[in-house]
Amino acid sequence: MRDKLRVESYLKEHFPNIPLESPLFYKAPIGIRFELGVPYRGLNRREYFTYVCLRASMIFQEVFKPEEDMIVVVKKYRSIEPYICINQGEEVFPKYIKNNKFVDQVDSVEIEKYVEADGELSGISTQQTLFCKANDIDYMGMLKAKARQDFGVLPFISDGVFFINAKKNIIFYMYDDRGLDLVAENKESLLPLYKKFNDWILNYDRERINEVFMNKNS
């Protein structure tokens, strides 16, 4: 609970009224939505997932340096028999923690219980929080697993995973193989990424994004 409260306090100060949930980009005034996958989505082309993970990892490495402090927040829902969902995926922690000293430092808090009309419990949502450094976790494995979440091929992660750089005040959220969102407290933090990865910006939202980063008064 302590770490959850620390995150809530941080978000209230730097990202007020922006909940850690999808679609993150549309909930924030300053952000970039990047396209990761080519138009084709499928399992029979290995290069598709290679390309998705390459883009995601390159952006991640620009936001988080190996020795920088980070906060990892995992929002997850787990259904209970007989309401088990087939696409729940695998647990993020402790599988993707490389530094074993952090395994016992994951703060897990129940957020909400879901009850059917007849009063039977159908599922529980929880939030897991970990304060660590970027090189303490297997972020590459996590990005690869997020890329597979819609295809049902293990290992895949269906939970919402939010990486926070509390020094730069940037939140990194890969929603699936199609794309990822970066949101920030101020546009100066994202301007280098806007310029470096401009060709990867999702064209559907490009006009809105350009208005933020090309407007000198915003």
TALINBEL-V11188 format. One record per residue. N is the residue number from 1. SS is DSSP state (H for helix, E for strand, - for the rest). PSI is psi in radians with two decimals (NA if undefined). NEAR is the number of other ideal C-beta (glycine too) atoms within 10 Angstrom. Layout:
# TALINBEL-V11188
[[N	SS	PSI	NEAR] [N	SS	PSI	NEAR]]
This chain:
# TALINBEL-V11188
[[1	-	-0.61	10] [2	H	-0.81	8] [3	H	-0.61	19] [4	H	-0.74	16] [5	H	-0.62	12] [6	H	-0.73	15] [7	H	-0.76	19] [8	H	-0.70	13] [9	H	-0.74	10] [10	H	-0.83	14] [11	H	-0.67	19] [12	H	-0.62	11] [13	H	-0.75	10] [14	H	-0.45	16] [15	-	1.04	21] [16	-	2.41	8] [17	-	0.37	9] [18	-	1.69	18] [19	-	2.61	11] [20	-	1.47	20] [21	-	2.87	11] [22	-	2.49	15] [23	-	1.98	12] [24	H	-0.73	23] [25	H	-0.72	22] [26	H	-0.09	12] [27	H	-0.09	16] [28	-	2.49	19] [29	-	-0.44	13] [30	-	2.01	22] [31	E	2.98	23] [32	E	2.38	27] [33	E	2.04	24] [34	E	2.48	23] [35	E	2.25	19] [36	-	-0.82	25] [37	-	2.67	19] [38	-	2.94	11] [39	-	-0.56	7] [40	-	2.32	9] [41	-	2.08	15] [42	-	2.87	9] [43	-	-0.30	11] [44	-	0.20	6] [45	-	1.72	12] [46	H	-0.58	8] [47	H	-0.40	10] [48	H	-0.89	19] [49	H	-0.57	20] [50	H	-0.75	12] [51	H	-0.75	16] [52	H	-0.87	26] [53	H	-0.54	23] [54	H	-0.84	13] [55	H	-0.82	20] [56	H	-0.74	25] [57	H	-0.63	14] [58	H	-0.72	12] [59	H	-0.75	22] [60	H	-0.81	20] [61	H	-0.37	13] [62	H	-0.53	15] [63	H	-0.66	21] [64	-	2.05	23] [65	-	2.69	13] [66	-	-0.65	10] [67	-	0.10	9] [68	-	2.55	14] [69	E	2.50	14] [70	E	2.81	22] [71	E	2.25	19] [72	E	2.14	24] [73	E	2.18	21] [74	E	2.08	22] [75	E	2.09	17] [76	E	2.66	21] [77	E	2.33	16] [78	E	2.14	13] [79	E	2.78	15] [80	-	2.47	13] [81	-	2.46	6] [82	-	0.43	7] [83	-	0.38	12] [84	-	2.29	11] [85	-	2.50	12] [86	-	-0.26	7] [87	-	0.58	10] [88	-	-0.39	16] [89	E	-2.93	19] [90	-	2.87	13] [91	-	2.40	14] [92	-	-0.83	24] [93	-	2.43	19] [94	-	0.11	12] [95	-	-0.72	13] [96	-	0.33	22] [97	E	2.12	20] [98	-	-0.61	12] [99	-	1.90	12] [100	H	-0.38	9] [101	H	-0.27	9] [102	H	-0.11	18] [103	H	-0.75	11] [104	H	0.03	8] [105	H	0.04	15] [106	-	2.17	18] [107	E	2.04	17] [108	E	2.20	15] [109	E	2.32	13] [110	E	2.30	10] [111	E	-0.82	12] [112	E	2.57	11] [113	E	2.48	11] [114	E	2.18	13] [115	E	2.37	11] [116	-	2.97	10] [117	-	-0.51	5] [118	-	0.10	6] [119	-	0.00	6] [120	-	2.36	10] [121	E	2.23	12] [122	E	-0.39	16] [123	E	2.89	17] [124	E	2.36	15] [125	E	2.45	14] [126	E	2.86	15] [127	E	2.24	22] [128	E	2.41	20] [129	E	2.38	24] [130	E	2.20	23] [131	E	2.11	18] [132	E	-2.89	18] [133	E	2.78	15] [134	H	-0.63	19] [135	H	0.09	15] [136	H	-0.18	22] [137	E	2.75	22] [138	-	1.30	14] [139	H	-0.56	23] [140	H	-0.72	14] [141	H	-0.64	16] [142	H	-0.73	23] [143	H	-0.71	25] [144	H	-0.71	20] [145	H	-0.64	24] [146	H	-0.62	27] [147	H	-0.44	24] [148	-	0.06	21] [149	-	-0.51	18] [150	-	0.04	14] [151	-	-0.10	15] [152	-	0.37	12] [153	-	2.04	11] [154	-	2.58	9] [155	-	2.36	13] [156	-	2.69	19] [157	E	2.16	26] [158	-	-0.19	20] [159	-	2.73	24] [160	E	2.13	20] [161	E	2.09	24] [162	E	2.14	23] [163	E	2.23	22] [164	E	2.21	26] [165	E	1.78	20] [166	-	-0.18	17] [167	-	-0.78	12] [168	-	-0.23	16] [169	-	1.02	17] [170	E	2.40	23] [171	E	2.25	26] [172	E	2.17	23] [173	E	1.94	23] [174	E	2.00	28] [175	E	-0.57	18] [176	E	-2.82	20] [177	-	-0.30	23] [178	-	-0.61	17] [179	E	-3.14	23] [180	E	2.73	26] [181	E	2.42	23] [182	E	2.24	28] [183	E	2.65	24] [184	E	2.84	23] [185	-	-0.61	19] [186	-	2.70	13] [187	H	-0.39	17] [188	H	-0.54	11] [189	H	-0.54	18] [190	H	-0.19	22] [191	H	-0.75	14] [192	H	-0.64	10] [193	H	-0.63	20] [194	H	-0.70	17] [195	H	-0.79	9] [196	H	-0.69	12] [197	-	0.55	16] [198	H	-0.62	14] [199	H	-0.31	7] [200	H	-0.07	17] [201	E	2.39	19] [202	-	2.10	17] [203	H	-0.51	9] [204	H	-0.60	10] [205	H	0.14	18] [206	H	-0.72	14] [207	H	-0.79	8] [208	H	-0.74	12] [209	H	-0.75	21] [210	H	-0.65	13] [211	H	-0.64	10] [212	H	-0.83	16] [213	H	-0.25	19] [214	H	-0.13	10] [215	-	1.99	9] [216	-	-0.29	5] [217	-	-0.10	3] [218	-	NA	11]]
